[in-house]
Amino acid sequence: AAPTSGPGTPAERRADGLALALEPALESAAGSANFLAMVDNLQGDSGRGYYLEMLIGTPPQKLQILVDTGSSNFAVAGAPHSYIDTYFDTERSSTYRSKGFDVTVKYTQGSWTGFVGEDLVTVPKGFNGSFLVNIATIFESENFFLPGIKWNGILGLAYATLAKPSSSLETFFDSLVTQANIPNVFSMQMCGAGLPVAGSGTNGGSLVLGGIEPSLYKGDIWYTPIKEEWYYQIEILKLEIGGQSLNLDCREYNADKAIVDSGTTLLRLPQKVFDAVVEAVARASLLYIQPMMGAGLNYECYRFGISPSTNALVIGATVMEGFYVVFDRARKRVGFAASPCAEIAGAAVSEISGPFSTEDVASNCVPAQSLSEPVLWIVSYALMSVCGAILLVLIVLLLLPFRCQCRPRDPEVVNDESSLVRHRWK
């Protein structure tokens, strides 16, 4: 990562690795936002997600919304469901306006279909006013609302590139940045690491919309560049287990992308990397486990906090819970800092340090990107146009011999043969 510095902070040359930068301007230039009021505005746990309270419509209807940095649509339950306790009733809101089309969004697990509209939304902790945003009301879903969840909607905070049905549908955060006059930055602290999950299993957290809250981290914030603005895609250079490098080609870690995603529970690794990690963990006799809720009343149950993936390395809640994570969209970078709530008996469960030498790492660890969806649509339309042109030529060639054999006739006379030709064109 290239060295960076914050406004008013002198630039400092550093070795390759995470870049250090303090951002005092982002801590104070939030316009109408109150960062301190946003502290502890999240509830949840890593197994079932962290959610934010929102008021939607007029009069306001209170819903709990899952915070997801791995998608871009804002959607809420728009009909009753057996796994949720409430939903947004558009008929009860005098400010709701339908946009006349529906949308389907698919995730790694689950999917939903909803009607697209717009309405006023209030975030009670941190903002005084309401904001007009696009919102999808879910009327059909599959494996999206699950047993035990306490949220009834999802807030996608990734870039508009991922928004469905197209990137022209303005995202919630883009609308908030414009209407609330806040910087294009948000940050998250999820306090599930090291906390007991007995009882309700509900832990706290904070989502700071518009900047950085100094009370939520210790030490410095270290940044790494966002490689592409769709997911929050970053570049993983090295992975160590027990202090020992896996010694894989760094492109294996980024196959076919590496992203930071609060909506994913575990640390997900490409299959080859996962196999190497499991082997290294077994060899080093280390444990990477998480407590699980609801397994039984008389015993504790744990799970491995890492899983294989077929299409990405995903830094999910397992890792994010150890840090205060800054999504600095204005400067295309993601920052990490030590989180005060990631402790067990006063001892930190995670740490961050740098910079580190990258002499043994390839100059580019990000493999060639596959075509993103907008490009695929362009290619599809181009191929359809080519096929249409070929079909047109074939039809002309098919009709041409008949025209040559025909004798001149009155152009005003329409007979059966010419009618058939017209139907064929249709």
Residue, then its C-alpha position, 0 to 999 in steps of 0.5 A: a500500500a502506498p503511504t498516505s497522510g491525512p489533511g494537516t498531517p505531514a506525509e511520512r515515507r514508509a516501507d511497503g505495507l499498511a499505510l498509517a494516517l490519522e484523519p482529524a478532519l473526518e472526525s469533525a467535518a460531519g455536517s449534521a451528524n453526531f458521531l458520539a450519538m452513534v456509539d453503541n447503535l448496533q446490536g447483534d452477534s457475528g453468527r446472525g449479523y449486526y443490525l441498526e434501528m431505523l424509522i421508515g415512512t410516515p408515521p414512522q415504523k421501527l425496523q431493525i436493519l442488518v448492516d452489510t458491506g458486501s451488497s448495495n441494496f436497501a431492503v426491508a420485509g414488506a410482508p409477514h414472515s414466520y421468522i420475523d416479528t414485524y415488517f414495513d407496511t407501505e399502505r400505512s405510510s403517506t410518504y411512500r412512492s412506488k417506482g413501478f418495478d421489482v428487483t431480485v437480489k441473490y447472496t452467497q446464501g439466500s435471495w429475495t424479490g421486492f418492489v422498489g419504491e422510495d420513502l423517508v428514513t430516519v436514523p434515530k441515533g446520530f441524525n435529527g432529520s429524515f432522508l428520502v431514499n430508495i427502498a425495496t419491500i420484500f414480498e418473496s424470499e428464500n433462505f434470507f430470513l432465518p430462525g433466530i434472527k432479530w432483524n427484518g431488513i438489510l442495509g447494503l453499504a457497498y458501491a452502486t456498481l453492485a446495486k440491483p437491478s442496475s447501478s443507476l439505482e442510488t444507494f442508501f449511503d450515497s443518498l445520505v452523503t448528499q442529503a446530510n452533507i457528510p463525508n463519503v466515509f463510514s466506520m464500524q465496530m462490532c463487539g462480538a469478539g471475546l464477549p460471552v454469548a450466554g443469555s440473549g447472545t446479543n452484543g453491541g457495536s457501532l456504525v458511524l455514518g460520515g466519519i470516524e469516532p475516536s473513542l471507538y479505537k486505540g492507537d493508530i488507523w492503518y490503511t490499505p487501498i481499495k483495488e476496485e469500487w464494487y465490493y470493498q476489494i483490497e489486496i492480501l499480500k501474505l498470510e501467516i499461521g503461528g508466525q509462519s508464512l503459508n508460502l503460497d503465491c500471493r495471487e492465491y489469496n486474492a482469487d478471484k477477489a479479496i473483500v471486507d464484508s460485514g454480512t459474512t460470518l466467517l473468514r472465508l478462504p479460497q480452497k487452496v488457501f483454506d487447505a493450507v491453513v487447516e494443515a498449518v493450524a493442525r501442525a502448530s496445534l493452534l485453535y481458531i474457534q468461536p462459541m455457538m449459541g443454541a447448541g444445548l443447555n448443558y454444554e458449550c459448543y464451538r465452531f471453526g471460524i474459517s471456511p472454504s470459498t469458491n470465489a473470494l477471500v472474504i474478511g467477515a465478522t470473524v476478523m472484523e470483530g477484532f478491529y475498528v474498520v474504516f471504509d474511506r470511500a473518499r480516498k479509496r481505502v479501508g482502515f483498521a485500528a485496534s478495537p477496545c471491545a475486542e478483549i478477554a479479561g483485559a487482554a486484546v484478542s487481536e492486534i495490528s502492526g506495520p509496516f512490513s517488508t514485501e521484498d518476498v511478495a510479487s509486485n501485483c497480487v491481484p489476478a486479472q479481474s473477471l468481467s463485472e456485471p455491467v460489462l457482461w451486459i454490454v457484451s451480451y447486447a453486442l452479441m445479440s446485435v451481431c446475431g440479429a444482423i446475421l439473421l437479417v442477412l440470412i432472411v434477405l438471402l432467403l428472400l432474394p431468389f424469389r424476388c429474382q424469379c418474380r415478374p414485374r407487377d403492379p406495386e399496388v396489388v397485394n397478393d398472398e405471396s407478398s403477405l406471407v413475406r411480410h409475416r415472415w419479416k415480423 
